[in-house]
Amino acid sequence: MEKEKKRLSMTSQIVIALILGIAFGYFFKDYVGYIDFLGQIFLRLIQMGIVFLILGQIVEAIGSLEIKQLGTIGLRTIIIFMVSSLLASAWGVLFGLIFKPGSGISDSVSTAIDIEATQTPFSEVIVNFFPQNIVDAMAQGSIVQIISFAIFFGIALSIRASVSEPKFLPVLVDFNTIILQMIRLVMGFAPIGIFALIASAIGEYGIALILPLVSYLFVYSGATLLFLLIWLVIVSIYCGVSIISLVKKMSRMSVLALATTSSAITLPTAIEDSEERLGIKREVSRLVLPLGMSLNSNGSAMFMSITIITVAQIYGVNYGLTNYVFIIFLATLASLANAVVPGGGFVSLSIVIPQMGLPIESIAIFAAVEWFTGMIRTILNVNSDVFSGLIVAKSVDAIDRDKLNNASK
């Protein structure tokens, strides 16, 4: 019997499509116009489910919480999640502005688009977080307003569930599963779409378009490494444990996060190591870590903010202070709606890039480093959840000091 051929992973398919797209755009630039429509269709397919993805994921994550979970432990957890994600997003903006990974080729690209960045009053930025009409916000694709509505809806659902047996939540969970399956189907066309988008971009702008990727990856990696180091210092001081000990005890989950690029796959190991190696008691670990998968994506928040800044630099767009504040909140809130699918970075960017007036086609530029950014996102997502768990556990005296201080584990 012939051995069944092993199918190429989605990452491998995207890399091959990227290489072929670059070659086609470079050698046959006069013909890229004939395949551009394939890339445009792919982008539309990604975007068509974004509103339902965001609504469903956030409402489910918050609505699944019991009211008692929103007590002392839950409230502290959510506050730490929000603060850490905001800081991660701001960190990404700061590194993007300081090191300018997208600069150097903006002159050759900016003439192709017409974007005007306006300085919006801060009060107006805050007011615009909330929808006047949710149907209109959905029609306009106003992501921040949709997220605000989803948060309130989720809280209301949680309150309702505390009164009577929830009937809507199981339907919502099933609906979300269908939406994610739909996105997986769309991502099956990613190699074709990426090939067409890259070929069109290279044909129009030249090979220089992908030059910022190397510096972008170095800047993003450096930002993540320093952010993790700051986390380690804070947790080490607050919990009274050495940084080296923390690194050793979290090494297994960290390696698994890097290897799988999946927070979901790493979760069981993270829970086990948190309880057995770090001494976090079950009542904290079993709440904080699963909840963190949806509500505490530091890696995703930083990824989106630094990528927005990079794309803006590539296209020669300059923002004002309030725009940067908006980017920080936008990336933080959008990180609540992570799509746990292969190539999920494309889905995340398709949420935030258009919100800043940037061409959605620009997300194809980052196809070459999607696997690497996925690794970086995941290790920060997983480790920041555990760090948050340690801080919450220490604050409510739910740490087993014997396990935490045991150097053999």
C-alpha positions in Angstrom: 0.0 0.0 0.0 1.4 3.4 -1.0 2.0 5.8 1.8 -0.4 8.6 1.9 1.3 11.8 1.0 1.6 14.3 3.9 -0.3 17.5 3.2 1.7 20.7 3.4 0.8 22.9 6.4 -0.9 26.2 5.9 2.3 28.0 6.9 4.2 26.1 4.2 1.5 26.8 1.6 1.6 30.5 2.5 5.4 30.7 2.3 5.4 29.0 -1.1 2.6 31.3 -2.3 4.6 34.3 -1.1 7.7 33.3 -3.0 5.8 32.5 -6.2 3.9 35.8 -5.8 7.2 37.8 -5.5 8.6 36.0 -8.5 5.5 36.5 -10.6 5.2 40.2 -9.7 8.8 40.8 -10.4 9.1 39.0 -13.7 5.6 39.4 -15.1 4.5 42.8 -13.7 2.6 43.6 -16.8 0.2 40.7 -16.1 -0.5 41.2 -12.4 -3.7 43.1 -13.2 -5.2 39.8 -14.4 -4.9 38.1 -11.0 -5.5 41.1 -8.7 -9.2 40.3 -8.4 -8.3 37.0 -6.6 -6.6 38.9 -3.8 -9.5 41.3 -3.5 -12.0 38.4 -3.2 -9.8 36.8 -0.5 -9.8 40.1 1.5 -13.5 40.5 1.2 -14.0 36.9 2.4 -12.0 37.6 5.5 -13.8 40.8 6.2 -17.3 39.5 5.7 -17.3 37.5 9.0 -15.4 40.0 11.2 -18.4 41.7 12.8 -20.0 38.4 13.8 -16.6 37.0 15.0 -16.0 40.0 17.3 -19.6 40.1 18.7 -19.8 36.4 19.2 -16.3 35.8 20.8 -16.6 38.8 23.3 -20.2 38.1 24.3 -19.4 34.5 24.9 -16.2 35.2 26.9 -17.9 37.7 29.2 -21.4 36.1 29.2 -19.9 32.7 30.3 -18.7 34.2 33.5 -20.8 33.7 36.6 -21.6 36.7 38.7 -19.7 35.3 41.6 -16.6 35.0 39.3 -16.9 38.8 38.9 -16.3 39.1 42.6 -12.9 39.8 44.2 -10.8 37.4 42.1 -12.7 38.1 38.9 -12.6 41.9 39.3 -8.9 41.9 40.0 -8.2 39.6 37.1 -10.1 41.7 34.6 -8.3 44.9 35.8 -4.9 43.3 35.4 -5.9 42.0 32.0 -7.0 45.4 30.8 -4.0 47.2 32.2 -1.5 44.8 30.8 -3.1 44.7 27.4 -3.2 48.5 27.2 0.5 48.6 28.2 1.4 46.0 25.7 -0.4 47.9 22.9 1.2 51.2 24.0 4.6 49.4 24.1 4.1 48.4 20.5 3.2 51.9 19.4 6.3 53.3 21.3 8.7 50.9 19.7 7.2 51.5 16.3 7.6 55.2 16.6 11.2 55.0 18.0 12.6 52.4 15.7 10.5 53.1 12.6 10.5 49.6 11.0 8.4 50.7 8.1 10.4 53.8 7.1 12.8 53.8 4.1 10.4 53.1 1.3 7.5 55.3 2.1 8.4 57.7 -0.7 7.9 55.0 -3.4 4.6 53.9 -2.0 2.8 56.9 -0.5 1.9 58.4 -3.8 -0.3 55.4 -4.6 -2.8 56.3 -1.8 -4.4 59.4 -0.4 -4.7 59.3 3.4 -5.1 62.3 5.6 -4.5 61.8 9.3 -6.5 64.3 11.3 -6.0 65.4 14.9 -9.3 64.5 16.7 -10.1 66.0 20.1 -9.5 63.5 22.9 -13.0 63.9 24.2 -14.4 63.0 20.8 -12.2 59.9 20.6 -13.7 58.7 23.9 -17.3 59.5 22.9 -16.7 57.6 19.6 -16.0 54.4 21.5 -19.7 54.1 22.1 -22.3 53.4 19.4 -25.4 55.6 19.0 -26.9 52.9 16.8 -25.4 49.4 16.9 -26.9 48.5 13.5 -25.3 51.6 11.9 -22.0 50.8 13.7 -22.1 47.2 12.2 -22.9 48.6 8.8 -20.1 51.1 9.0 -17.7 48.5 10.4 -16.9 50.6 13.4 -15.0 47.9 15.4 -14.5 49.8 18.7 -18.2 50.6 18.9 -19.1 47.0 18.1 -16.7 45.8 20.9 -18.3 48.3 23.4 -21.7 46.9 22.6 -20.4 43.3 22.9 -19.0 44.0 26.3 -22.3 45.4 27.7 -24.2 42.6 26.0 -21.9 40.0 27.6 -22.3 41.6 31.1 -26.1 41.6 30.6 -26.0 38.0 29.5 -24.0 37.0 32.6 -26.5 38.8 34.9 -29.4 37.0 33.1 -27.7 33.6 33.5 -27.4 34.2 37.2 -31.2 34.5 37.5 -32.3 31.5 35.3 -30.8 28.8 33.2 -29.3 30.5 30.1 -30.9 29.4 26.8 -29.1 31.9 24.6 -25.5 31.1 25.6 -25.5 27.5 24.2 -26.9 28.8 20.9 -24.2 31.5 20.8 -21.4 29.0 21.5 -22.7 26.9 18.6 -22.9 30.0 16.4 -19.3 31.0 17.3 -18.1 27.6 16.3 -19.8 28.0 12.9 -18.3 31.4 12.4 -14.8 30.1 13.2 -15.4 27.2 10.9 -16.3 29.6 8.2 -13.1 31.6 8.8 -11.1 28.3 8.6 -12.8 27.7 5.2 -11.8 31.1 4.0 -8.2 30.7 5.2 -8.1 27.6 3.0 -7.9 30.1 0.1 -5.1 32.1 1.8 -2.3 30.8 -0.4 -4.2 31.9 -3.6 -5.2 35.2 -2.1 -1.6 35.9 -0.8 -0.1 35.0 -4.1 -2.3 37.4 -6.0 -1.9 40.2 -3.4 1.9 39.9 -3.2 2.2 39.6 -7.0 0.1 42.8 -7.5 2.0 44.7 -4.8 5.4 43.7 -6.2 4.3 44.4 -9.7 3.1 47.9 -8.8 5.7 49.0 -6.2 8.7 46.8 -6.8 10.7 44.4 -4.6 11.5 47.3 -2.1 8.0 46.9 -0.7 9.0 43.9 1.5 12.3 45.4 2.8 10.9 46.6 6.1 10.0 43.0 7.1 13.4 42.3 8.5 13.6 45.4 10.7 9.9 45.0 11.6 10.6 41.5 12.9 13.6 42.6 14.9 11.8 45.5 16.4 8.7 43.4 17.2 10.9 40.6 18.8 12.9 43.1 20.8 9.7 44.9 22.1 8.3 41.5 23.1 11.5 40.4 24.8 11.8 43.6 26.9 8.1 43.5 27.8 8.4 40.0 29.0 11.5 41.0 31.0 9.5 43.8 32.7 6.8 41.4 33.5 9.3 39.0 35.1 10.8 41.8 37.2 7.4 43.0 38.5 6.2 39.4 39.3 9.5 38.5 40.8 9.5 41.5 43.2 5.7 41.2 44.0 5.7 37.4 44.6 9.1 37.2 46.2 10.7 34.7 43.8 13.8 34.9 41.7 13.6 35.7 38.0 15.8 32.7 37.2 13.4 30.4 39.1 10.4 31.9 37.3 12.0 31.3 33.9 12.9 27.7 34.8 9.4 26.9 36.1 7.7 28.5 33.0 10.2 27.0 30.5 8.0 24.0 29.5 4.9 26.1 28.6 7.0 28.7 26.9 8.7 26.2 24.6 5.3 24.6 23.8 3.8 28.0 23.0 6.7 28.8 20.6 6.5 25.4 19.0 2.7 25.2 18.5 1.9 29.0 18.1 -1.3 28.1 19.9 -2.6 29.4 23.2 -5.3 26.8 23.2 -3.0 23.9 22.8 -0.6 25.3 25.5 -3.4 25.9 28.0 -3.5 22.5 29.7 0.3 22.6 30.2 0.1 26.2 31.4 -2.6 25.2 34.0 -0.6 22.2 35.2 2.7 24.1 35.5 0.9 27.0 37.2 -0.5 24.8 39.9 2.4 22.3 40.3 5.5 24.4 39.7 4.3 27.9 40.5 1.9 27.0 43.3 -1.1 28.9 42.0 -4.2 27.4 43.7 -6.9 25.9 41.6 -9.6 28.5 42.3 -7.3 31.1 40.7 -5.6 29.1 37.9 -8.8 27.5 36.6 -10.4 31.0 36.3 -7.6 33.2 35.2 -5.8 31.1 32.6 -8.9 30.0 30.5 -10.3 33.5 30.8 -7.0 35.0 29.7 -7.2 33.2 26.4 -10.0 35.6 25.4 -9.5 38.6 27.6 -5.7 38.9 28.0 -3.9 38.8 24.7 -0.9 41.0 25.3 1.0 39.5 22.4 -1.9 40.1 20.0 -2.4 43.7 21.2 1.3 44.5 20.7 1.3 42.8 17.3 -1.6 44.8 16.0 -0.4 48.2 17.4 3.2 47.8 16.1 2.0 46.6 12.7 -0.4 49.5 12.3 2.5 51.9 12.9 4.7 50.0 10.5 2.1 50.0 7.7 1.5 53.8 8.3 5.2 54.4 7.9 5.4 52.3 4.7 2.6 54.4 3.2 4.0 57.7 4.6 1.0 58.4 6.9 1.6 60.6 10.0 -0.8 60.5 12.9 -1.5 62.9 15.7 -1.4 62.2 19.5 -5.1 61.3 19.7 -4.7 58.9 16.8 -2.0 57.1 18.6 -4.2 56.9 21.7 -7.0 55.5 19.6 -4.6 52.9 18.1 -3.7 51.8 21.6 -7.3 51.3 22.6 -8.2 49.8 19.2 -5.5 47.1 19.4 -6.4 46.3 23.0 -10.1 45.9 22.4 -9.5 44.1 19.1 -7.3 41.6 20.9 -10.5 40.4 22.7 -11.6 38.8 19.5 -8.7 36.6 18.5 -9.4 34.0 15.9 -7.8 30.7 16.9 -7.2 29.6 13.3 -4.2 29.1 11.1 -3.1 32.5 9.8 -5.0 34.2 12.6 -2.7 37.2 12.2 -4.3 38.1 8.9 -7.8 38.1 10.6 -6.5 40.3 13.4 -5.0 42.8 11.0 -8.1 42.9 8.8 -9.9 44.1 11.9 -7.6 47.0 12.7 -5.8 48.2 9.6 -8.9 49.6 7.8 -10.0 51.4 11.0 -6.9 53.7 10.6 -7.6 54.5 7.0 -4.8 52.2 5.7 -5.1 49.8 2.7 -6.2 46.4 3.8 -4.1 45.0 0.9 -1.1 45.9 3.1 -1.7 42.8 5.3 -0.3 40.6 2.5 3.1 42.2 3.0 3.4 40.4 6.4 2.7 37.0 5.0 6.4 36.2 5.0 6.7 36.5 8.7 3.3 35.3 9.9 4.8 32.1 11.4 7.4 34.1 13.3 5.0 36.7 14.5 2.7 33.9 15.6 5.4 32.5 17.8 6.1 35.8 19.3 2.4 36.6 19.9 1.8 33.2 21.5 4.6 33.2 24.0 3.6 36.7 25.3 -0.1 35.7 25.3 0.6 32.6 27.4 3.2 34.0 29.7 1.3 37.2 30.5 -1.8 35.0 31.5 0.4 33.1 33.9 2.0 36.3 35.2 -1.5 37.7 35.8 -2.4 34.5 37.6 0.5 34.9 39.9 -0.3 38.5 40.7 -4.0 37.7 41.4 -3.1 34.6 43.5 -0.6 36.6 45.6 -3.2 39.4 46.2 -5.8 36.9 47.5 -3.3 34.7 49.3 -3.8 31.8 47.0 -0.2 30.7 46.4 1.4 27.6 47.7 4.8 28.9 48.8 6.3 25.5 49.1 5.7 24.7 45.5 6.7 28.2 44.3 10.0 28.1 46.3 10.8 24.4 45.4 13.8 24.7 43.1 13.5 21.0 42.0 10.2 21.6 40.2 
